Amino acid sequence: MTKLSDTQTIILSRAAQNEDRVALPLPDSLRGGAAAKVVGAMLAKGLLEEVDADIRNGEPVWRETGDGHGVTLVATNAGLAAIGIEPEDANPAPAGALIEEPTPDTPTETEAAPKARTPREGTKQATLIAMLRAPDGATIDEIVAALEWQSHTVRGAMAGALKKKLGLTITSEVVDGRGRVYAIRD
């Protein structure tokens, strides 16, 4: 099973949202050598592949090949499977993509496709998510009491871990008698 970093998960999630599976642009916080290292690891694991970019049609370019052409990054079936998404079609490679035949050293797509990560049960983050997914949602005070956190820690966890890293949609509304109630709405 391929273990993904938060950054790798974000890159693959963005690619999955594009019809052509292009993984660009990379997150704003990922630049220079860090970007090259993360993308290099993903290419080595078979989660991404480099394909010719059609610059005339405005496709984003990951790097130039030196002969005036560029390549872009596209999520593979294994990459989508790593984040728990089943590919919709059997031939996902866009037109012009370089498709390599597996060699004896290269795992086949079914071997390289890991299972989706499941969150650990019993953690405070899992408890926070469960409270926010409840039909009535939860207030900051209710979460503070349940998790024994400070209120600023609750707000930070919702904004950072849940919204930014996990991509969850958190809504809030004022409810008579309770105050501001937060909830995760799918």
Long-range contacts (C-beta under 8 A, 24 or more apart in sequence): 1-114, 1-115, 2-45, 2-47, 2-78, 2-82, 2-112, 2-114, 3-117, 4-47, 4-82, 4-83, 4-117, 5-38, 6-165, 7-38, 8-38, 8-41, 8-42, 8-47, 8-82, 9-83, 9-117, 10-165, 10-167, 11-38, 11-42, 11-48, 12-47, 12-75, 12-79, 12-80, 12-82, 12-83, 13-83, 13-167, 15-48, 15-73, 15-74, 15-75, 15-79, 15-80, 16-75, 16-80, 16-83, 16-85, 20-74, 20-94, 21-74, 21-75, 21-80, 21-92, 21-94, 22-59, 22-60, 22-72, 22-73, 22-74, 23-48, 23-72, 23-73, 23-74, 23-75, 24-60, 24-61, 24-62, 24-72, 24-73, 25-60, 39-73, 42-79, 45-78, 45-112, 46-76, 46-78, 46-79, 46-106, 46-107, 46-112, 47-75, 47-76, 47-78, 47-79, 47-82, 48-73, 48-74, 48-75, 48-76, 48-79, 49-73, 49-74, 49-76, 49-93, 49-97, 49-98, 50-74, 50-98, 51-93, 51-94, 51-96, 51-97, 51-98, 52-96, 52-97, 52-98, 54-96, 76-109, 77-109, 77-113, 78-109, 78-112, 78-113, 78-114, 81-113, 81-114, 81-116, 82-113, 82-114, 82-116, 83-116, 84-115, 84-116, 84-117, 124-149, 125-157, 125-161, 125-162, 128-154, 128-157, 128-158, 128-162, 129-162, 129-168, 129-184, 132-158, 132-162, 132-170, 132-182, 132-183, 132-184, 133-183, 133-184, 134-183, 136-181, 136-183, 137-171, 137-181, 137-182, 137-183, 138-181, 138-182, 138-183, 139-178, 139-179, 139-180, 139-181, 139-182, 140-180, 140-182, 141-179, 158-182
